[in-house]
């Protein structure tokens, strides 16, 4: 069996193992929503997308953060500003030729990312001598150069990490798990302009303990048909939710912060400086704080709108509209019509995507990234 045949066989075997865990099985990019990742693409496309037979091409794994409300989703669309579209444009300006970005996880318009991941293939060509192929760029150079062009645009997306990987390393298929965060702010006061589109504002008080009990019902392997939007194209509604937890967290401090000692604010009573829900109620010009809650959902893959539908139910439990028994009933109903209204996109963020990368690929103490070694030796190290 030739080397090429072996690689095709390996890619085919890899593709056959993914469908049960891949969530975003919906393929309609124009209606992509946040958390769910499209399911596996057909095998023929998988092979061509994963493999690059040109040894002069370097594949880079790219981590990016972005403000979701500034984009019409992540997938490239005609006449719309999208995450992939902006990244491809920045790479084009950097290397002087078009590239194709492949995301690990699709996100809807309004959904943020603290760390989404993609891969891109780059062939470094000489600009002085057309046709001459040069050694691959160092990963740190790629990061700085692409960010240079991104910041010249809207400044709402940034490359946070870059790694050189073998040509068959796929950002979506190699992902081991994803983690999403959902932020809820509770309280009657209007949201600060600094918090707008960064959280779901719930005016009612929330019963944290009841919400935590409801989370226990949903953790594990279940048929999540009741938490699967109608546009989902996943082959199966069965998913394993490894973690679902809600907790009260310290509200994000604004700038300038009144939560720290300040000579200017030293005359303000300490009780109003601690960022508690009623903090600042007796001090002119200091707004009342909201109670801040964070929902964490972790799994290898999710169904279309699964996280936002789950958060919608948890919120209903927190306000007393539903009980923990109702959550069990909704799960068993296996129909999305049984669930509560879906939570808005603005409170959701893709936290990180986990990969099994070698120890020596990690950044050093100074935070610099390793220079891309020979692609063949790198492939051996990642196998």
C-alpha positions in Angstrom: 0.0 0.0 0.0 1.4 3.4 -1.0 2.0 6.1 1.5 -0.8 8.2 0.0 -3.2 5.3 0.2 -2.3 4.8 3.9 -3.0 8.4 4.6 -6.3 8.3 2.9 -7.3 5.2 4.8 -6.3 6.8 8.1 -8.3 9.9 7.3 -11.3 7.8 6.4 -11.1 5.9 9.6 -10.9 9.1 11.5 -13.9 10.5 9.8 -16.0 7.4 10.5 -15.5 7.9 14.2 -16.7 11.5 14.5 -20.4 11.7 13.7 -21.7 10.6 17.1 -19.9 13.4 18.9 -20.0 16.2 16.3 -22.7 18.6 17.0 -23.0 21.4 14.5 -24.4 19.0 12.0 -26.4 21.8 10.4 -24.7 22.8 7.2 -26.6 26.0 6.5 -24.0 28.6 7.1 -26.4 31.5 6.7 -28.3 30.4 9.8 -25.4 29.1 11.8 -25.8 29.7 15.5 -23.5 29.7 18.3 -22.6 26.6 20.0 -23.3 23.7 17.7 -20.6 22.6 15.4 -21.5 21.1 12.1 -21.3 17.4 11.9 -18.8 15.6 9.8 -18.5 16.5 6.1 -18.7 13.7 3.6 -15.6 11.4 3.5 -14.4 12.6 0.1 -14.3 16.2 1.3 -12.7 15.2 4.5 -9.8 13.6 2.7 -9.1 16.5 0.4 -9.6 19.1 3.2 -7.4 17.3 5.7 -4.5 16.4 3.4 -2.0 18.6 1.7 0.3 16.7 -0.6 2.5 19.8 -1.3 5.3 19.6 1.2 6.2 23.3 0.7 2.9 24.3 2.3 2.8 24.8 6.1 -0.4 24.3 8.0 -0.9 26.6 11.0 -3.3 26.2 13.9 -4.7 29.6 14.8 -6.5 30.6 18.0 -8.7 33.7 17.7 -10.8 35.9 20.0 -13.6 38.2 18.7 -16.6 40.2 19.7 -19.5 38.3 18.2 -21.9 41.2 17.9 -19.7 42.8 15.3 -20.0 39.8 12.9 -22.8 38.1 10.9 -21.6 34.7 12.3 -18.4 32.9 11.8 -18.8 31.2 8.4 -18.1 33.1 5.2 -21.1 34.6 3.5 -21.6 36.9 0.6 -22.1 40.5 1.4 -21.7 39.9 5.1 -18.8 40.6 7.5 -17.9 37.3 9.1 -15.1 35.9 11.2 -13.7 33.6 8.4 -14.1 36.4 5.8 -12.1 38.9 7.9 -9.4 36.3 8.7 -9.0 35.3 5.1 -8.7 38.9 4.0 -5.9 39.6 6.6 -4.0 36.5 5.5 -4.3 37.5 1.9 -2.8 40.9 2.7 0.0 39.2 4.6 1.1 36.6 2.2 -0.2 38.1 -1.1 -2.4 35.2 -2.1 -5.8 33.8 -1.1 -6.2 31.2 1.6 -9.0 29.0 3.0 -9.8 29.1 6.7 -11.3 26.0 8.4 -12.9 26.6 11.8 -13.1 24.1 14.6 -16.4 25.6 15.8 -19.0 27.7 14.1 -20.6 30.6 16.0 -23.7 32.6 15.3 -24.0 36.3 14.9 -23.8 37.8 18.4 -21.9 34.9 19.9 -18.4 35.8 21.2 -15.3 33.7 21.3 -12.5 33.9 23.9 -10.7 31.2 21.9 -12.0 29.7 18.7 -9.6 27.7 16.6 -9.0 27.3 12.9 -6.3 26.0 10.6 -4.9 27.5 7.4 -2.4 26.3 4.8 0.2 28.8 3.7 2.9 28.6 1.0 5.5 31.3 1.5 6.4 32.8 -1.9 9.1 35.3 -2.5 7.8 38.8 -3.4 11.1 39.8 -5.0 11.6 36.6 -7.1 8.2 35.4 -8.4 7.8 31.7 -8.2 10.5 31.1 -5.6 9.3 29.2 -2.5 10.8 30.3 0.8 10.9 28.4 4.1 7.7 28.7 6.2 7.2 31.7 8.4 7.8 31.4 12.1 4.5 31.1 14.0 5.2 34.2 16.0 5.7 36.1 12.7 2.3 34.9 11.5 0.7 36.0 14.6 2.1 39.6 14.6 1.6 40.1 10.9 -2.0 38.9 10.8 -2.9 41.0 13.9 -1.3 44.0 12.2 -3.9 43.8 9.4 -6.7 42.8 11.7 -6.1 45.9 13.9 -6.1 48.1 10.8 -9.7 47.0 10.3 -12.3 47.2 13.1 -10.1 45.8 15.9 -12.8 43.4 17.1 -10.9 40.2 16.3 -7.4 39.1 17.3 -5.1 36.1 16.8 -4.0 34.9 20.3 -1.9 31.9 19.4 -0.3 30.2 16.4 1.2 26.7 16.1 2.8 24.9 13.2 1.1 21.5 12.7 1.3 18.7 10.2 -0.7 18.9 7.0 -3.2 16.3 8.2 -4.0 18.1 11.5 -7.6 19.3 11.2 -8.9 22.0 13.6 -12.4 20.5 13.7 -11.8 16.8 13.6 -8.9 16.8 16.1 -10.8 18.8 18.7 -11.3 16.7 21.9 -13.8 19.0 23.6 -15.3 22.5 23.6 -16.3 24.6 26.5 -18.9 27.4 26.4 -19.6 30.1 28.9 -22.9 31.9 29.3 -23.2 35.1 31.4 -26.4 36.3 33.1 -26.7 39.6 34.9 -29.7 39.7 37.4 -31.2 42.9 38.8 -33.8 45.5 38.0 -31.3 48.2 37.0 -30.7 48.8 33.3 -27.4 47.3 32.1 -24.4 49.6 31.8 -23.4 50.6 28.3 -20.2 48.6 29.0 -22.2 45.5 29.6 -24.5 45.8 26.6 -24.3 42.8 24.3 -22.0 41.0 26.7 -24.6 39.3 28.9 -28.3 38.3 29.2 -30.0 40.8 31.5 -32.7 39.1 33.7 -34.6 41.6 35.9 -35.9 38.9 38.3 -33.9 37.4 41.1 -32.5 33.9 40.4 -32.5 30.9 42.7 -29.0 29.6 42.3 -29.4 26.4 44.2 -32.4 25.4 42.1 -30.5 26.1 38.9 -27.6 24.0 40.1 -30.0 21.1 40.9 -31.4 21.4 37.4 -27.9 21.1 35.9 -27.5 17.7 37.5 -30.4 16.4 35.5 -28.8 17.3 32.2 -25.2 16.1 32.8 -24.3 12.9 31.1 -25.3 11.1 27.9 -28.8 11.8 26.8 -31.1 12.2 23.9 -31.1 16.1 23.7 -33.9 16.4 21.2 -35.7 18.9 23.5 -32.6 21.0 23.3 -32.0 20.8 19.6 -33.2 23.6 17.3 -35.3 22.7 14.3 -32.5 23.6 11.9 -30.1 21.0 13.3 -28.9 18.5 10.7 -27.0 16.2 13.2 -27.5 12.5 12.4 -28.2 11.8 16.1 -29.6 13.9 19.0 -27.5 11.8 21.4 -24.8 13.9 23.1 -22.6 13.5 26.2 -22.6 16.7 28.3 -19.4 16.3 30.4 -20.0 19.4 32.6 -22.9 21.8 33.2 -22.5 24.1 36.1 -23.9 27.5 37.1 -22.3 29.7 39.8 -22.4 33.3 41.0 -19.2 35.1 40.1 -17.8 38.6 40.8 -19.2 41.1 38.3 -16.6 42.2 35.8 -15.1 45.5 37.1 -15.5 48.5 34.8 -12.9 51.1 34.2 -12.3 53.1 36.2 -13.0 50.5 38.9 -14.7 51.4 42.2 -13.9 48.0 43.6 -10.4 48.9 44.4 -8.9 51.4 46.8 -8.7 54.8 45.3 -7.7 58.1 46.8 -10.4 59.7 44.7 -13.1 57.4 46.1 -11.8 57.0 49.6 -14.7 59.0 51.0 -17.2 56.4 49.7 -18.4 53.9 52.3 -16.7 50.5 51.9 -20.0 48.7 51.7 -20.8 50.5 48.5 -17.4 49.8 47.0 -17.5 46.0 47.1 -19.6 45.5 44.0 -22.5 43.9 45.9 -26.0 44.0 44.3 -27.0 47.1 46.3 -23.6 48.7 46.3 -23.6 52.4 45.5 -27.3 52.8 46.2 -26.7 55.7 48.6 -23.9 57.3 46.6 -24.7 59.7 43.9 -23.2 58.8 40.5 -22.3 55.2 41.4 -24.6 52.7 39.7 -26.1 49.7 41.4 -24.5 46.4 40.7 -26.1 43.3 39.2 -25.7 39.8 40.5 -23.5 38.0 37.9 -24.0 34.3 37.1 -21.9 32.1 34.8 -23.1 28.9 33.2 -20.4 26.5 32.0 -21.1 23.8 29.4 -18.4 21.3 28.3 -18.6 18.5 25.8 -16.9 17.1 22.7 -19.7 18.5 20.6 -23.1 20.1 20.8 -26.3 20.2 18.9 -27.6 23.3 17.1 -28.6 25.8 19.8 -28.2 23.3 22.5 -26.4 25.6 25.0 -28.8 28.5 24.5 -31.8 26.2 24.9 -30.4 24.8 28.1 -29.7 28.2 29.5 -33.2 29.2 28.7 -34.5 26.4 30.8 -32.1 27.1 33.7 -33.2 30.7 33.8 -36.8 29.6 34.0 -35.9 27.3 36.9 -34.1 30.2 38.6 -37.1 32.5 38.3 -39.5 29.8 39.6 -41.3 29.3 36.3 -40.1 25.7 36.2 -39.0 23.1 38.7 -36.3 20.5 38.6 -39.0 17.9 37.9 -40.1 20.0 34.9 -36.5 19.8 33.5 -36.7 16.0 33.7 -40.0 16.1 31.9 -38.7 18.4 29.2 -35.7 16.1 28.6 -37.9 13.1 28.4 -40.3 14.8 26.0 -37.7 14.7 23.2 -39.3 17.7 21.5 -37.9 21.2 21.4 -41.4 22.6 21.8 -41.3 21.4 25.4 -38.4 23.7 26.3 -38.4 27.3 27.4 -37.6 30.2 25.1 -34.0 30.1 24.0 -31.5 32.5 25.7 -30.2 35.3 23.5 -26.9 35.0 21.7 -25.1 37.9 23.3 -24.5 36.1 26.6 -22.7 33.2 25.0 -19.0 32.8 24.5 -16.9 29.9 23.1 -14.3 29.6 25.9 -11.8 27.2 24.4 -11.3 24.2 22.2 -9.1 21.4 23.6 -6.5 19.5 21.5 -3.9 16.9 22.3 -0.7 18.8 21.4 2.8 17.8 22.3 4.4 19.3 25.4 7.2 20.8 23.5 4.7 22.8 21.3 3.8 24.9 24.3 5.0 28.5 24.7 8.1 29.1 26.7 8.3 31.2 29.9 8.5 34.4 27.9 5.4 33.5 25.9 7.1 33.2 22.5 6.1 30.5 20.1 8.4 27.8 18.7 9.8 28.2 15.3 8.3 25.8 12.7 10.6 22.9 12.3 10.7 20.6 9.3 7.1 19.5 8.5 8.0 15.8 8.3 9.6 15.7 11.7 6.7 17.7 13.2 4.3 15.1 11.8 6.2 12.3 13.5 6.1 14.1 16.8 2.3 14.7 16.6 1.5 11.1 15.7 
